[in-house]
């Protein structure tokens, strides 16, 4: 999804949730600066890695059970916290991780050391996490923003880690299978609002199935 196609949906999200575009842009500038001197994974190599049929793993409660019967022989993309389940339940390091750094970042850093390409997303609510964690990733990384892309940052569309991973893979030409996605179970992180999570999942469903 190109930014011109994404921007009207982005503006709807900003309005619905009361998010600040300026804060997103501030976070994007920070991430762009933090990527200076890092080992950046080229977009064309990502296109080669994310091609054909890929599996995107969401972080639904059902993920661990689903992993027992799914074929993961191709490229595996983990959405944030799904990284931990993949590594601990079946010993699989994802090929690509899409994260805004609010899952178990230590596991994501470990996966980075094992060769996972980590696509780190900037938004107005994760500025402190960007400062803390981006310098710690030892492997190849990329940066994304939900505002207009610039510099070292990309925007493939998407709002949550899960739908952003799906839209990225589709943008790069892949056919996507979903594992561990449950749009009816918000499972908010501790201290988060369940109603907000439900609305985010509704957006994720719409972006994946009716973009």
N, C-alpha and C positions, 0 to 999 in steps of 0.2 A: 504494500500500500504506500503510495507516494504521499508527501505531506499535504499537497493540495486536496487530496481525497480525504485525508485524515483530519485536517484542521476543523471542518464543521462539526465533526463528532467530538473532537477535543474541546471545542467551545461549549458544546452542550454539557459535557462532563464538568467543566469548570463551573458552569452556571448551576447545575444540579447539586454539586457537592460543596459549592462555595470555596473552591480552591483558587489560589492566586497564580495567574500566569506569570507575574513578575517573580514570584518565589520559584516557580519551575525554571525560569530563565536564569535566575541567580544560581540555582543548583547546577544547571547545565554548564554555566561558565566555570564553576568550581571544578566539576568533573573534567572538563576539557583541560584545565590547567593541571590537574592531578595526573592526567594521562601523559603529559610531557615526560619523555624519558622512559616510559614504560614500554614493554614488549607488546606492541599492538598487533593484533591478528588482522591481516588484510581482508577486505571485503570479498575480493575475488577468491581467496582461499576458503573463506566461509561458504561461498556459493558452491564451491566444489565439495566441501564437507557435508553441507546440507542440500543434498540433491537426491533424486529418486524418491524412495519412500523412507520417511523418518517417523520415529515415535516420540511424541511429546508427552512427558509425564507431569501431571498436575499433583498437587499435594492433598488430595482428598483422603479421608480416613480409609477408603477402600483400596488405596494404592498398593499397600503391602500384599493384600490378598490377590489383587489382579496381577501382580508381578510374578506370581507362582505359575501362571498359565499363559503368559503373553510371550510372543517371539520378539526378542530384542537383538536380533542378529544385525540389524542395520544401525544407522546413526540414532543415538538417543539424546534428546534434549530434555533437561530437567528444569522445571520452573521452581526456582528458589528452594523451598523446604523439601521438595521431592528429592533433592540431592542426597540428603541424609538417609531417607528411606531406601533409595537405590543402593547406597554404599553399605548400609548396615543390614538390610534384609537379604540382599542377594549378592553383595560384594561387587557390584557393578559401578564403576566410575562413569558418569555421563560424559558424552563427547562434548556437549555444549551445555552451559548453565546460563539461564536468563534470570537475573536477580536484581532486586532493589535493596538487598542487604538487610532484610528484616527476618530472615530465617536463621538457621544455625550457620553463621558465616565461617566458623572454624572448619566445618566440614567442607564448605565451598573452597576455602583456602587450601585444604588438604587435597581436594580434587584438582585444583589448579596445579599443584605440585606434581600430580600424577598425569597431567597432560590435558585436562579439560580446558576448553576455551570458555572464558567467563565473560558474558555480555552484561555489563553493569549499567543499571538505569538510574538516572538522576531525576528527582522530583522535589518539590518544595518541602516535603516532610522528612527527607533522609539526608540532609546536608551534613549533620554530625556523623552519621554512619559513613558517608563518603570520605570525610576527613580521616576517620579512624581506620577504615578497612582497605580502601583502594591501595595505599602504599604497601599493604601486606601481601597482596597477591603475587606469587612468584612466577606464574606462567603467563601465557598470552591472554590478553584481554581486549575487549572492545567497549565502547561507551555509547549509550543511547539517551535520548531525551524525548519527552512527549510534546515539547514545544518545537519551534522551527530548528532543524539541525544545522550545525555549522562546525567549522574546525574539524576536530577529531570525532565528532559525534554523528550518529545515524538516528533516523526515526523510521521504523518500519510499521508504525501504527501500534495500537494496543494500549490498554489501561492497566490491567493486572498482569502479574508475571506470566500467568498461564496463557491468556489470550495474546499477550505480546509475543510469546514464544511461537504460538501457532501462526500469527500474522507474519512474523519474521521468516519462518520456514516457507510459507506460501509465497512471500515476496521473492524469495530466492529460488523458487521453482519447484519446491518439494511437494510431494503428496503426503498428507499428514494423517497418522493414526493417533488417537487420544487414549491415554491410560491414566486413571486416577483423577478424573474430572467429575465432580458432583456439584451441579449448580443449585441443588436444593439444600445442601448442608453447608452453612456458612463457616462453621468452626473458627470463630474469630480468635485471634491471639489474645493472650491475657491482657486485660485492660482496654481492649478494643470494643467498639460498639457493634452489637450484633446486627442492628438494622442497617448500618452503613455497609457492613460486609455483605448483607443480602443484596443491597443495591449494586454493589460492585460485582457480585456474581451474576446479577442480571445483565449488567453491561458486558461482562465476559462472554456470557452465552450469546448475546446479540452480535457481538463482534466476531465470534467464531462461526456462527451459523447464519447470520443475516447481516453481513457487513455493509 
